[in-house]
Amino acid sequence: MQKILVLEDEHNLANLLKELLTLEGFDVFTPSNFENVIQSIDEFSPDALVMDIHLQDQDGLEIIRQIRQDSKHHMLYILTLSGLDLSYEAKAAGA
């Protein structure tokens, strides 16, 4: 079963994403704390990361950069969500 880590600080949306992805057959983890995303990735070993760029206390683009700096996670698929068009910025960061 493929695993997806969802980083979304809006709890209703995180739960909806988890439910929909679970119905599609994915194993989904939605951490409530985004302070140590690399640790969550190391522990859960996801195949993909679905994340909001605009997290309350974290810069999503910086999280992507941190993930890409870790050679263990250079092949992790990262899909970003945002209410704004930040596709260029997200791609430049490594999503």
All heavy atoms as an XYZ file, in Angstrom:
757
protein
N       0.845     -1.177      0.000
C       0.000      0.000      0.000
C       0.890      1.239      0.000
O       1.823      1.343      0.778
C      -0.893     -0.016      1.247
C      -1.788      1.191      1.342
S      -2.848      1.235      2.820
C      -3.810     -0.222      2.598
N       0.590      2.167     -0.887
C       1.374      3.398     -0.945
C       0.970      4.338      0.185
O      -0.189      4.401      0.589
C       1.193      4.080     -2.289
C       1.833      3.289     -3.412
C       1.791      4.047     -4.717
O       0.817      4.695     -5.044
N       2.877      3.964     -5.462
N       1.972      5.087      0.671
C       1.769      5.977      1.804
C       1.841      7.434      1.365
O       2.696      7.799      0.549
C       2.846      5.739      2.858
C       2.853      4.356      3.440
C       3.988      4.284      4.445
C       4.138      2.946      5.067
N       5.245      2.950      6.046
N       0.959      8.237      1.948
C       0.950      9.677      1.672
C       0.957     10.431      2.993
O       0.158     10.155      3.884
C      -0.273     10.087      0.835
C      -0.241      9.388     -0.516
C      -0.324     11.604      0.670
C      -1.410      9.708     -1.418
N       1.866     11.382      3.098
C       1.931     12.282      4.243
C       1.229     13.576      3.836
O       1.556     14.150      2.793
C       3.393     12.561      4.614
C       3.651     13.496      5.784
C       3.191     12.864      7.093
C       5.124     13.849      5.857
N       0.260     14.014      4.619
C      -0.492     15.228      4.314
C      -0.136     16.293      5.345
O      -0.327     16.094      6.548
C      -2.024     14.970      4.332
C      -2.788     16.274      4.154
C      -2.409     13.968      3.256
N       0.396     17.424      4.865
C       0.704     18.567      5.729
C      -0.307     19.664      5.428
O      -0.187     20.382      4.428
C       2.115     19.085      5.478
C       3.273     18.138      5.749
C       4.592     18.842      5.471
C       3.234     17.613      7.165
N      -1.305     19.779      6.261
C      -2.373     20.764      6.098
C      -2.788     21.208      7.496
O      -3.142     20.377      8.329
C      -3.550     20.150      5.355
C      -4.797     20.987      5.292
C      -4.595     22.344      4.653
O      -4.200     22.402      3.481
O      -4.844     23.358      5.337
N      -2.706     22.522      7.759
C      -3.018     23.008      9.101
C      -4.500     23.261      9.334
O      -4.931     23.417     10.471
C      -2.188     24.242      9.451
C      -2.356     25.371      8.455
O      -3.106     25.213      7.477
O      -1.719     26.413      8.651
N      -5.302     23.274      8.284
C      -6.752     23.375      8.426
C      -7.274     21.965      8.679
O      -7.286     21.121      7.785
C      -7.365     23.973      7.156
C      -8.873     23.954      7.104
C      -9.537     24.620      8.284
O      -9.137     25.742      8.640
O     -10.443     23.990      8.839
N      -7.684     21.688      9.922
C      -8.022     20.328     10.338
C      -9.138     19.704      9.502
O      -9.073     18.512      9.189
C      -8.375     20.293     11.820
C      -7.218     20.655     12.696
N      -6.114     19.837     12.838
C      -6.976     21.751     13.454
C      -5.251     20.408     13.645
N      -5.737     21.569     14.034
N     -10.151     20.486      9.145
C     -11.243     19.926      8.342
C     -10.746     19.469      6.973
O     -11.124     18.403      6.486
C     -12.383     20.941      8.175
C     -13.122     21.184      9.471
O     -13.150     20.327     10.352
N     -13.707     22.353      9.598
N      -9.903     20.269      6.353
C      -9.355     19.907      5.047
C      -8.403     18.718      5.168
O      -8.418     17.809      4.336
C      -8.652     21.103      4.399
C      -8.098     20.892      2.996
C      -9.165     20.344      2.046
C      -7.523     22.188      2.456
N      -7.585     18.702      6.214
C      -6.672     17.570      6.432
C      -7.465     16.272      6.598
O      -7.117     15.245      6.016
C      -5.798     17.826      7.660
N      -8.545     16.326      7.378
C      -9.373     15.138      7.576
C     -10.069     14.714      6.290
O     -10.185     13.519      6.011
C     -10.400     15.377      8.680
C      -9.758     15.445     10.050
O      -8.695     14.879     10.279
N     -10.394     16.144     10.965
N     -10.526     15.684      5.502
C     -11.166     15.369      4.219
C     -10.173     14.709      3.267
O     -10.483     13.686      2.643
C     -11.751     16.632      3.581
C     -12.359     16.462      2.193
C     -13.551     15.513      2.246
C     -12.758     17.814      1.620
N      -8.982     15.283      3.162
C      -7.950     14.689      2.304
C      -7.607     13.277      2.767
O      -7.476     12.361      1.957
C      -6.695     15.564      2.289
C      -6.781     16.855      1.493
C      -5.565     17.734      1.793
C      -6.881     16.571      0.011
N      -7.478     13.105      4.068
C      -7.160     11.787      4.609
C      -8.253     10.782      4.260
O      -7.971      9.669      3.818
C      -6.966     11.864      6.121
C      -6.591     10.526      6.731
C      -6.293     10.641      8.207
C      -5.833      9.287      8.743
N      -5.379      9.376     10.119
N      -9.496     11.184      4.441
C     -10.612     10.289      4.151
C     -10.670      9.918      2.671
O     -10.821      8.741      2.317
C     -11.925     10.941      4.581
C     -13.124     10.037      4.433
C     -14.397     10.652      4.993
O     -14.330     11.414      5.977
O     -15.467     10.357      4.425
N     -10.546     10.914      1.801
C     -10.612     10.649      0.358
C      -9.455      9.773     -0.113
O      -9.656      8.842     -0.897
C     -10.622     11.971     -0.423
C     -11.880     12.818     -0.265
C     -11.681     14.177     -0.932
C     -13.094     12.099     -0.844
N      -8.261     10.066      0.366
C      -7.098      9.271     -0.037
C      -7.162      7.851      0.532
O      -6.764      6.895     -0.126
C      -5.803      9.974      0.378
C      -5.495     11.264     -0.382
C      -4.380     12.048      0.302
C      -5.142     10.965     -1.823
N      -7.682      7.723      1.733
C      -7.855      6.394      2.328
C      -8.863      5.577      1.521
O      -8.644      4.386      1.270
C      -8.301      6.510      3.802
O      -7.299      7.229      4.527
C      -8.499      5.138      4.430
N      -9.947      6.212      1.089
C     -10.940      5.528      0.259
C     -10.337      5.046     -1.065
O     -10.788      4.053     -1.632
C     -12.131      6.442     -0.026
C     -13.081      6.687      1.145
C     -14.085      7.777      0.793
C     -13.786      5.401      1.535
N      -9.317      5.744     -1.528
C      -8.638      5.360     -2.776
C      -7.565      4.302     -2.540
O      -6.874      3.898     -3.470
C      -8.020      6.592     -3.447
C      -9.039      7.563     -4.003
C      -9.866      6.963     -5.127
O      -9.317      6.203     -5.960
O     -11.080      7.244     -5.172
N      -7.396      3.878     -1.294
C      -6.485      2.788     -0.999
C      -5.113      3.187     -0.492
O      -4.223      2.338     -0.395
N      -4.924      4.445     -0.140
C      -3.639      4.905      0.374
C      -3.608      4.830      1.896
O      -4.635      4.979      2.558
C      -3.354      6.350     -0.054
C      -3.214      6.530     -1.533
C      -4.269      7.013     -2.296
C      -2.025      6.214     -2.170
C      -4.143      7.182     -3.661
C      -1.887      6.374     -3.541
C      -2.947      6.859     -4.283
N      -2.422      4.632      2.446
C      -2.182      4.757      3.872
C      -1.786      6.211      4.090
O      -0.797      6.682      3.509
C      -1.059      3.802      4.292
C      -0.796      3.800      5.780
O      -1.602      4.358      6.546
O       0.231      3.222      6.182
N      -2.557      6.945      4.901
C      -2.372      8.394      5.024
C      -2.040      8.764      6.462
O      -2.660      8.281      7.406
C      -3.653      9.144      4.583
C      -3.452     10.649      4.674
C      -4.060      8.731      3.175
N      -1.048      9.645      6.605
C      -0.672     10.177      7.915
C      -0.787     11.694      7.852
O      -0.270     12.325      6.930
C       0.754      9.759      8.277
C       1.255     10.330      9.572
C       0.582     10.107     10.761
C       2.415     11.085      9.599
C       1.045     10.631     11.957
C       2.891     11.609     10.794
C       2.200     11.381     11.972
N      -1.481     12.286      8.830
C      -1.640     13.732      8.901
C      -1.136     14.208     10.265
O      -1.875     14.187     11.243
C      -3.119     14.148      8.720
O      -3.917     13.453      9.678
C      -3.626     13.846      7.333
N       0.135     14.605     10.343
C       0.661     15.060     11.639
C      -0.005     16.356     12.079
O      -0.409     17.183     11.248
C       2.149     15.264     11.372
C       2.242     15.528      9.915
C       1.127     14.741      9.285
N      -0.134     16.532     13.376
C      -0.718     17.769     13.901
C       0.342     18.822     14.148
O       0.036     19.986     14.358
C      -1.481     17.476     15.192
O      -0.624     16.873     16.129
N       1.604     18.420     14.099
C       2.721     19.317     14.361
C       3.659     19.290     13.157
O       4.058     18.227     12.703
C       3.450     18.839     15.624
C       4.582     19.726     16.021
O       5.186     20.410     15.204
N       4.903     19.701     17.299
N       4.006     20.459     12.640
C       4.845     20.555     11.448
C       6.259     21.031     11.765
O       7.006     21.400     10.872
C       4.215     21.484     10.414
C       2.785     21.163     10.126
C       1.808     22.121     10.278
C       2.421     19.898      9.703
C       0.490     21.821     10.011
C       1.101     19.591      9.448
C       0.135     20.553      9.593
N       6.625     21.038     13.043
C       7.936     21.551     13.434
C       9.073     20.656     12.975
O      10.162     21.130     12.717
C       7.991     21.763     14.942
C       7.123     22.910     15.390
C       7.199     23.148     16.876
O       8.184     22.718     17.508
O       6.276     23.772     17.399
N       8.828     19.348     12.882
C       9.886     18.446     12.441
C       9.365     17.527     11.343
O       9.147     16.330     11.558
C      10.442     17.642     13.617
C      11.790     17.042     13.278
O      12.149     16.918     12.104
N      12.530     16.675     14.290
N       9.173     18.109     10.175
C       8.634     17.370      9.036
C       9.592     16.265      8.599
O       9.155     15.160      8.252
C       8.323     18.329      7.862
C       7.908     17.556      6.639
C       7.240     19.315      8.267
N      10.876     16.538      8.628
C      11.858     15.529      8.215
C      11.732     14.282      9.099
O      11.772     13.155      8.608
C      13.301     16.092      8.271
C      13.459     17.278      7.313
C      14.317     14.997      7.948
C      13.283     16.959      5.851
N      11.531     14.474     10.392
C      11.353     13.335     11.299
C      10.083     12.564     10.938
O      10.078     11.332     10.935
C      11.295     13.797     12.745
C      11.135     12.646     13.727
C      11.114     13.125     15.166
O      11.419     14.269     15.466
N      10.754     12.234     16.058
N       8.998     13.271     10.633
C       7.752     12.598     10.227
C       7.968     11.791      8.951
O       7.469     10.675      8.827
C       6.636     13.623     10.001
O       6.267     14.241     11.198
N       8.729     12.346      8.016
C       9.026     11.640      6.771
C       9.869     10.398      7.061
O       9.594      9.318      6.538
C       9.731     12.572      5.760
C       8.762     13.654      5.284
C      10.278     11.782      4.575
C       9.418     14.755      4.490
N      10.879     10.551      7.911
C      11.742      9.416      8.265
C      10.945      8.296      8.935
O      11.153      7.123      8.641
C      12.876      9.864      9.182
C      13.936     10.680      8.464
O      14.016     10.599      7.220
O      14.675     11.413      9.149
N      10.027      8.655      9.821
C       9.268      7.656     10.568
C       8.178      6.989      9.728
O       7.955      5.789      9.839
C       8.648      8.293     11.817
C       9.686      8.685     12.852
C       9.112      9.473     14.012
O       7.882      9.733     14.044
O       9.894      9.855     14.901
N       7.476      7.759      8.894
C       6.347      7.235      8.121
C       6.781      6.664      6.773
O       6.101      5.815      6.206
C       5.292      8.333      7.942
C       4.027      7.892      7.293
C       3.208      6.943      7.884
C       3.629      8.438      6.081
C       2.023      6.542      7.288
C       2.447      8.047      5.473
C       1.643      7.094      6.080
N       7.893      7.136      6.223
C       8.413      6.715      4.916
C       7.355      6.808      3.814
O       7.029      5.823      3.154
C       8.951      5.285      4.984
O      10.005      5.188      5.889
N       6.826      8.012      3.581
C       5.775      8.142      2.568
C       6.324      8.038      1.145
O       7.502      8.294      0.899
C       5.221      9.543      2.823
C       6.392     10.303      3.353
C       7.154      9.299      4.187
N       5.427      7.668      0.231
C       5.751      7.667     -1.186
C       5.529      9.053     -1.786
O       6.113      9.395     -2.814
C       4.869      6.649     -1.923
C       5.124      5.249     -1.416
O       6.232      4.738     -1.647
O       4.221      4.670     -0.775
N       4.656      9.831     -1.140
C       4.348     11.169     -1.621
C       3.971     12.059     -0.443
O       3.546     11.585      0.612
C       3.200     11.126     -2.622
N       4.146     13.346     -0.668
C       3.797     14.366      0.318
C       2.823     15.327     -0.345
O       3.104     15.849     -1.426
C       5.063     15.109      0.766
C       4.911     16.352      1.627
C       4.290     16.002      2.967
C       6.273     17.000      1.834
N       1.673     15.529      0.283
C       0.696     16.524     -0.168
C       0.699     17.596      0.900
O       0.448     17.310      2.071
C      -0.713     15.907     -0.320
C      -1.726     16.981     -0.699
C      -0.703     14.792     -1.353
N       0.994     18.827      0.499
C       1.142     19.863      1.516
C       0.622     21.222      1.088
O       0.653     21.587     -0.079
C       2.602     19.990      1.933
C       3.529     20.489      0.857
S       5.211     20.726      1.457
C       5.004     22.107      2.574
N       0.152     21.945      2.082
C      -0.254     23.335      1.921
C       1.013     24.184      1.969
O       1.899     23.934      2.781
C      -1.198     23.711      3.054
C      -1.801     25.098      2.918
O      -1.491     25.801      1.929
O      -2.584     25.483      3.797
N       1.102     25.149      1.099
C       2.257     26.060      1.110
C       2.147     27.047      2.280
O       3.138     27.429      2.882
C       2.338     26.856     -0.218
C       2.604     25.930     -1.375
C       3.361     27.961     -0.151
C       4.029     25.686     -1.695
N       0.914     27.449      2.601
C       0.691     28.463      3.632
C       0.262     27.817      4.941
O      -0.913     27.821      5.294
C      -0.366     29.469      3.174
C       0.029     30.222      1.959
N       0.996     31.192      1.982
C      -0.372     30.120      0.680
C       1.157     31.662      0.762
N       0.347     31.028     -0.043
N       1.222     27.270      5.659
C       0.955     26.703      6.975
C       1.038     27.819      8.006
O       1.777     28.792      7.822
C       1.969     25.600      7.284
C       1.963     24.423      6.301
C       3.177     23.541      6.521
C       0.681     23.631      6.444
N       0.300     27.674      9.094
C       0.226     28.748     10.094
C       1.575     29.226     10.592
O       1.872     30.404     10.552
C      -0.608     28.307     11.290
C      -2.079     28.446     11.076
C      -2.850     28.036     12.312
O      -2.370     27.268     13.136
N      -4.050     28.550     12.433
N       2.378     28.314     11.099
C       3.637     28.706     11.739
C       4.867     28.297     10.953
O       5.979     28.404     11.452
C       3.721     28.101     13.144
C       2.608     28.608     14.048
O       2.229     29.784     13.908
O       2.112     27.823     14.876
N       4.671     27.805      9.732
C       5.786     27.315      8.931
C       5.667     27.844      7.504
O       4.564     28.039      6.999
C       5.785     25.785      8.887
C       5.930     25.114     10.232
C       7.360     25.142     10.715
O       8.288     25.085      9.923
N       7.551     25.216     12.014
N       6.789     28.027      6.863
C       6.842     28.401      5.453
C       6.943     27.118      4.635
O       7.950     26.409      4.704
C       8.055     29.297      5.213
C       8.241     29.690      3.763
O       7.443     29.277      2.897
O       9.202     30.441      3.483
N       5.889     26.802      3.896
C       5.866     25.575      3.119
C       7.002     25.467      2.120
O       7.553     24.383      1.908
N       7.376     26.578      1.504
C       8.484     26.551      0.545
C       9.791     26.193      1.245
O      10.612     25.452      0.704
C       8.604     27.892     -0.178
C       7.411     28.262     -1.073
C       7.575     29.681     -1.609
C       7.245     27.267     -2.214
N       9.971     26.699      2.466
C      11.180     26.368      3.231
C      11.177     24.889      3.627
O      12.225     24.236      3.606
C      11.300     27.251      4.476
C      12.565     27.014      5.263
C      13.840     27.201      4.446
O      13.887     28.058      3.538
O      14.811     26.456      4.707
N      10.015     24.357      3.953
C       9.922     22.928      4.270
C      10.345     22.102      3.057
O      11.103     21.138      3.187
C       8.495     22.556      4.714
C       8.207     23.148      6.086
C       8.304     21.037      4.731
C       6.778     22.977      6.557
N       9.907     22.489      1.875
C      10.281     21.770      0.654
C      11.794     21.830      0.463
O      12.435     20.823      0.155
C       9.561     22.341     -0.581
C       8.057     22.109     -0.471
C      10.104     21.712     -1.866
C       7.240     22.870     -1.498
N      12.376     22.998      0.662
C      13.833     23.137      0.517
C      14.572     22.234      1.501
O      15.565     21.597      1.151
C      14.244     24.599      0.712
C      13.841     25.494     -0.435
C      14.354     26.923     -0.233
N      13.626     27.830     -1.086
C      12.620     28.629     -0.695
N      12.265     28.672      0.580
N      12.002     29.408     -1.545
N      14.087     22.172      2.743
C      14.720     21.313      3.743
C      14.630     19.847      3.342
O      15.602     19.102      3.493
C      14.062     21.509      5.106
C      14.356     22.834      5.745
C      13.555     23.043      7.028
O      12.890     22.141      7.510
N      13.610     24.252      7.562
N      13.491     19.449      2.827
C      13.320     18.064      2.377
C      14.305     17.754      1.259
O      14.955     16.711      1.253
C      11.870     17.816      1.909
C      10.910     17.892      3.106
C      11.748     16.474      1.195
C       9.443     17.950      2.705
N      14.419     18.655      0.303
C      15.296     18.422     -0.846
C      16.778     18.454     -0.477
O      17.601     17.878     -1.179
C      15.000     19.441     -1.957
C      13.659     19.222     -2.614
C      13.591     17.845     -3.242
N      12.324     17.649     -3.920
C      11.622     16.537     -3.873
N      12.049     15.509     -3.189
N      10.494     16.440     -4.517
N      17.132     19.099      0.628
C      18.524     19.109      1.075
C      18.944     17.769      1.669
O      20.126     17.461      1.737
C      18.747     20.222      2.103
C      18.731     21.598      1.502
C      18.848     22.684      2.544
O      18.866     22.425      3.746
N      18.910     23.928      2.098
N      17.966     16.977      2.084
C      18.243     15.669      2.663
C      18.290     14.647      1.525
O      17.278     14.376      0.881
C      17.148     15.311      3.670
C      17.470     14.075      4.477
O      18.147     13.165      3.947
O      17.041     14.009      5.638
N      19.450     14.082      1.278
C      19.627     13.185      0.128
C      18.734     11.951      0.182
O      18.432     11.360     -0.852
C      21.096     12.763      0.004
O      21.497     12.047      1.152
N      18.277     11.556      1.381
C      17.387     10.395      1.490
C      16.027     10.651      0.865
O      15.311      9.712      0.533
C      17.166     10.024      2.965
C      18.394      9.550      3.695
C      18.043      9.181      5.126
C      17.605     10.430      5.864
N      17.457     10.261      7.303
N      15.664     11.927      0.711
C      14.314     12.270      0.271
C      14.284     12.979     -1.082
O      13.298     13.608     -1.415
C      13.632     13.126      1.326
C      13.659     12.512      2.681
N      13.100     11.294      2.968
C      14.228     12.925      3.837
C      13.296     10.993      4.234
N      13.991     11.963      4.788
N      15.346     12.843     -1.868
C      15.386     13.560     -3.138
C      14.372     13.016     -4.145
O      13.997     13.706     -5.073
C      16.806     13.570     -3.717
C      17.262     12.256     -4.245
N      17.793     11.282     -3.421
C      17.256     11.750     -5.493
C      18.084     10.219     -4.153
N      17.786     10.472     -5.409
N      13.902     11.780     -3.960
C      12.939     11.196     -4.895
C      11.501     11.259     -4.383
O      10.585     10.782     -5.049
C      13.302      9.732     -5.189
C      14.605      9.572     -5.954
S      14.580     10.348     -7.590
C      13.366      9.339     -8.412
N      11.273     11.859     -3.227
C       9.933     11.965     -2.674
C       9.078     12.885     -3.548
O       9.470     14.012     -3.838
C       9.996     12.513     -1.241
C       8.667     12.728     -0.518
C       7.956     11.394     -0.283
C       8.895     13.455      0.793
N       7.918     12.398     -3.969
C       6.993     13.226     -4.735
C       6.351     14.231     -3.797
O       5.858     13.866     -2.729
C       5.900     12.378     -5.380
C       6.399     11.483     -6.477
C       6.597     10.127     -6.250
C       6.666     11.994     -7.739
C       7.059      9.300     -7.250
C       7.130     11.170     -8.749
C       7.322      9.835     -8.496
O       7.779      9.019     -9.483
N       6.342     15.508     -4.201
C       5.743     16.555     -3.387
C       4.711     17.298     -4.231
O       5.041     17.858     -5.271
C       6.800     17.554     -2.861
C       7.851     16.826     -2.022
C       6.125     18.652     -2.053
C       8.998     17.708     -1.565
N       3.469     17.279     -3.755
C       2.370     17.991     -4.403
C       1.965     19.124     -3.476
O       1.674     18.886     -2.295
C       1.192     17.051     -4.638
C      -0.069     17.683     -5.185
C       0.151     18.169     -6.610
C      -1.220     16.700     -5.133
N       1.962     20.347     -3.991
C       1.634     21.493     -3.152
C       0.223     21.990     -3.431
O      -0.276     21.908     -4.553
C       2.624     22.650     -3.388
O       2.601     23.031     -4.760
C       4.029     22.255     -2.985
N      -0.387     22.509     -2.375
C      -1.720     23.105     -2.447
C      -1.617     24.548     -1.989
O      -0.909     24.845     -1.037
C      -2.684     22.361     -1.523
C      -2.786     20.852     -1.685
C      -3.592     20.257     -0.537
C      -3.413     20.517     -3.006
N      -2.337     25.423     -2.665
C      -2.331     26.823     -2.266
C      -3.518     27.527     -2.896
O      -3.945     27.164     -3.992
C      -1.033     27.508     -2.714
O      -1.086     28.883     -2.420
N      -4.031     28.518     -2.189
C      -5.086     29.344     -2.752
C      -4.540     30.345     -3.753
O      -5.287     30.943     -4.517
N      -3.232     30.514     -3.784
C      -2.572     31.440     -4.709
C      -1.799     30.646     -5.742
O      -1.475     29.480     -5.535
C      -1.606     32.346     -3.942
C      -2.202     33.183     -2.817
C      -1.097     33.878     -2.049
C      -3.190     34.188     -3.381
N      -1.480     31.271     -6.850
C      -0.679     30.603     -7.876
C       0.794     30.731     -7.505
O       1.430     31.739     -7.794
C      -0.937     31.204     -9.253
C      -0.161     30.480    -10.344
O       0.411     29.406    -10.071
O      -0.118     30.991    -11.469
N       1.290     29.711     -6.864
C       2.691     29.675     -6.459
C       3.410     28.517     -7.126
O       4.389     27.990     -6.598
C       2.796     29.562     -4.937
C       2.260     30.746     -4.144
C       2.254     30.437     -2.655
C       3.084     31.984     -4.422
N       2.926     28.113     -8.287
C       3.505     26.941     -8.950
C       4.977     27.159     -9.286
O       5.794     26.253     -9.111
C       2.710     26.575    -10.201
O       2.664     27.655    -11.110
N       5.348     28.332     -9.755
C       6.748     28.607    -10.082
C       7.622     28.508     -8.829
O       8.670     27.856     -8.844
C       6.908     29.990    -10.727
C       8.351     30.335    -10.979
C       9.013     29.806    -12.076
C       9.053     31.151    -10.098
C      10.364     30.096    -12.304
C      10.393     31.444    -10.319
C      11.045     30.919    -11.421
O      12.370     31.193    -11.622
N       7.169     29.141     -7.740
C       7.936     29.137     -6.493
C       8.059     27.711     -5.943
O       9.116     27.306     -5.463
C       7.287     30.057     -5.460
C       7.381     31.534     -5.801
C       6.274     32.030     -6.716
O       5.522     31.210     -7.289
O       6.160     33.251     -6.870
N       6.980     26.949     -6.018
C       6.985     25.586     -5.503
C       7.929     24.701     -6.329
O       8.694     23.915     -5.774
C       5.575     25.001     -5.508
N       7.901     24.854     -7.639
C       8.808     24.073     -8.496
C      10.266     24.459     -8.237
O      11.141     23.604     -8.186
C       8.464     24.278     -9.972
C       7.205     23.567    -10.389
C       6.876     23.857    -11.835
C       5.549     23.268    -12.219
N       5.150     23.640    -13.577
N      10.505     25.746     -8.056
C      11.869     26.205     -7.790
C      12.385     25.667     -6.443
O      13.575     25.388     -6.307
C      11.922     27.733     -7.790
N      11.477     25.472     -5.489
C      11.868     24.939     -4.186
C      12.085     23.436     -4.222
O      12.755     22.883     -3.366
C      10.811     25.292     -3.133
N      11.495     22.762     -5.217
C      11.705     21.332     -5.340
C      10.449     20.483     -5.381
O      10.519     19.267     -5.347
N       9.295     21.098     -5.446
C       8.030     20.335     -5.516
C       7.764     19.876     -6.936
O       8.324     20.392     -7.882
C       6.867     21.175     -5.013
